[in-house]
Amino acid sequence: MPLYRLHHADLSFPPAEQALTRPNGLLATGGDLRPERLLNAYRGGIFPWFDADRPILWWSPDPRLVLRLEDFRISRKMKSLARRRPYEITMDRAFAEVVRNCGAVRTVGTWITPAMETAYCRLHELGHAHSVEVWDESRLIGGLYGVALGRMFYGESMFSLEDNASKLALERLVRQLLAWEFRLIDCQISSDHLMSLGAVEIPRREFLRQSSRLIREPPPEKWEFDPPGPARD
């Protein structure tokens, strides 16, 4: 099946099931990163991923890596660290800085091009993209960002400038999403790191079935963390 080419005026996508098997999940090329197209992509189980010197590429791999929130796991040491709360963890305080750092920490290329950074900051301004920040006093030392539709969270990237900072961000996000009755975080493609935290691969058809249900559920009224209880040793 030939690779589908998107037209600028048409914001629709072909069905994710038409994606290539080699390379796994490549569905379409072209188009742009305007918010309406990005949101249509996520609703269809599709995401952009490309290098700065290539046209925009759109993907929907099979299988799909997901984190079922109830299956999230971290070590006892990490659980203890999270309970002690050595750092301040915030939501949506420094979205652009998080995205910038996610691109900067990668030493061998990045898909977080200036165009991608601009596009996701625009989604954030519209209330569809969110970040979690980890602070050592006034210094941003870790975080993550992603897109939320209904009660479905699509993880995009995370970074750490200090040991375990991104894990602390993810742990705090998972607890809050569970409180909001979310069920899944889309992790997109296989990663040993994410699988060590409980992520699993599922067939694309199952991912599309579950995500299409979750995005129709009402979103949280406000994207902010619940007040924390007292820190514990």
C-alpha positions in Angstrom: 0.0 0.0 0.0 1.5 3.4 -1.0 2.3 6.0 1.7 -0.6 8.4 2.1 0.2 12.1 1.4 -1.8 14.7 3.3 -3.0 17.8 1.6 -2.8 21.2 3.4 -6.5 21.9 3.1 -7.7 18.5 4.3 -7.3 17.9 8.0 -8.4 14.2 7.9 -6.3 11.1 8.1 -6.6 7.7 6.6 -7.5 4.9 9.1 -4.6 3.9 11.4 -5.0 0.3 10.1 -3.6 1.4 6.7 -0.2 2.1 8.3 2.8 0.3 6.8 4.4 -2.7 8.5 7.8 -1.6 7.4 8.7 0.8 8.8 6.2 -0.2 11.5 3.4 2.3 11.8 4.3 4.8 9.1 0.9 6.0 7.8 1.3 9.4 6.1 3.5 12.3 5.2 3.0 16.0 4.7 0.4 18.3 6.0 1.2 20.7 8.9 1.2 20.9 12.7 -1.8 23.2 13.2 -3.8 22.3 16.3 -6.9 21.0 14.5 -4.7 18.5 12.5 -2.8 17.4 15.6 -6.0 16.8 17.6 -7.5 14.8 14.7 -4.4 12.7 14.7 -4.5 11.9 18.4 -8.2 11.0 18.1 -7.3 8.5 15.4 -4.4 7.0 17.3 -1.8 8.8 15.2 1.1 11.0 16.2 3.9 13.0 14.3 7.5 11.9 14.6 10.2 13.2 12.2 13.6 14.7 12.0 14.2 18.4 11.2 15.6 17.6 7.8 12.5 15.4 6.7 8.9 16.2 5.9 6.3 15.6 8.6 5.8 11.9 9.1 2.7 10.5 10.9 2.7 7.1 12.7 0.4 4.5 14.3 2.6 1.5 15.2 1.3 -2.0 15.9 1.7 -3.1 18.6 1.3 0.1 20.7 3.0 0.7 24.0 0.7 1.8 26.8 0.9 2.3 30.6 -2.2 1.0 32.4 -2.2 3.4 35.3 -3.0 0.7 37.9 0.1 -1.3 36.6 2.6 1.5 37.2 5.4 0.3 39.3 8.5 1.9 40.8 11.1 0.6 43.3 10.8 0.8 47.0 13.5 3.4 47.0 11.6 5.5 44.5 8.4 5.1 46.5 10.2 6.4 49.6 11.7 9.3 47.7 8.2 10.3 46.4 6.7 10.1 49.9 9.5 12.4 51.2 8.9 15.0 48.5 12.4 16.4 48.3 11.4 18.6 45.3 8.4 20.7 44.4 6.3 19.2 41.7 3.9 21.4 39.7 1.6 21.2 36.7 1.5 23.5 33.7 3.8 26.1 35.3 6.6 26.0 32.7 5.3 24.1 29.7 7.6 25.6 27.1 10.7 25.1 29.3 9.8 21.4 29.7 9.4 20.9 25.9 12.7 22.7 25.3 14.5 20.6 27.8 13.1 17.4 26.5 14.6 18.2 23.1 17.9 19.6 24.6 18.8 16.5 26.7 19.1 14.2 23.7 22.6 14.1 22.3 21.8 12.3 19.0 19.1 14.2 17.2 15.6 15.0 18.3 12.1 15.0 16.9 11.3 18.0 19.0 12.1 20.5 16.3 11.4 24.2 16.6 8.2 23.6 14.6 7.1 20.8 17.0 7.9 23.0 20.0 5.7 25.8 18.6 2.9 23.4 17.8 2.7 21.9 21.2 3.0 25.2 22.9 -0.1 26.2 20.9 -1.9 23.1 22.0 -1.0 24.0 25.6 -2.4 27.5 25.1 -5.6 25.9 23.9 -5.8 23.6 27.0 -5.0 20.3 25.3 -1.3 19.8 26.2 0.0 19.7 29.7 3.3 19.5 31.6 4.6 18.3 34.9 7.6 20.1 36.4 10.1 19.1 39.1 11.9 21.9 40.8 14.9 22.1 43.1 14.0 25.5 44.6 13.9 27.7 41.5 15.8 25.3 39.2 13.8 23.1 36.8 15.4 19.6 37.1 12.9 17.3 35.3 9.5 17.0 33.8 7.3 15.6 31.1 4.6 16.7 28.8 1.8 15.2 26.7 -1.7 15.7 25.2 -5.0 15.0 27.0 -8.3 14.3 25.4 -11.2 13.4 27.6 -9.7 11.0 30.1 -6.9 9.8 27.9 -3.3 11.0 28.2 -0.9 10.8 25.3 2.7 11.0 26.7 5.2 12.7 24.5 8.5 13.1 26.2 10.3 13.6 29.6 13.7 14.7 30.8 15.9 14.6 33.9 18.7 16.9 34.9 19.0 15.1 38.2 18.6 11.4 39.1 15.0 10.2 39.1 13.5 13.6 38.4 11.4 12.4 35.5 10.3 9.3 37.5 9.1 11.6 40.2 7.1 13.6 37.6 5.6 10.5 36.2 4.7 9.1 39.6 2.9 12.3 40.6 1.1 12.4 37.3 -0.1 8.8 37.5 -1.5 9.4 41.0 -3.4 12.4 39.8 -4.7 10.7 36.7 -6.0 7.8 38.7 -7.8 10.3 41.0 -9.4 11.7 37.8 -10.4 8.2 36.7 -8.1 8.1 33.7 -7.0 4.6 32.7 -4.2 4.8 30.1 -1.1 6.7 29.2 -0.2 6.2 25.5 3.6 5.6 25.4 3.6 5.2 21.6 6.6 2.9 20.8 8.5 0.3 22.8 11.0 1.5 25.4 12.8 -0.6 27.9 12.7 2.2 30.4 8.9 2.6 30.2 8.4 -1.2 30.3 10.4 -1.4 33.5 7.8 1.0 35.0 4.9 -1.2 33.9 4.2 -0.3 30.3 3.1 -3.1 28.0 2.5 -3.6 24.3 -1.0 -4.1 23.1 -2.4 -4.7 19.6 -3.2 -1.4 17.8 -6.9 -2.4 17.4 -7.2 -2.8 21.1 -5.5 0.6 21.7 -7.9 2.3 19.3 -10.9 0.7 20.9 -9.9 1.8 24.4 -8.7 5.3 23.5 -11.8 6.0 21.4 -13.9 5.3 24.5 -11.7 7.3 26.9 -11.5 10.4 24.8 -15.3 10.7 24.8 -15.4 10.9 28.6 -15.6 14.3 30.3 -12.2 15.9 31.1 -11.2 17.2 34.5 -12.6 20.6 35.3 -9.1 21.9 36.1 -5.7 20.7 35.3 -4.0 21.1 38.7 -2.8 18.7 41.3 -4.9 17.9 44.3 -3.4 19.4 47.5 -0.8 17.0 48.9 -1.0 15.4 52.3 1.8 15.6 54.8 5.2 14.4 53.7 6.2 11.0 55.1 9.6 9.4 55.9 
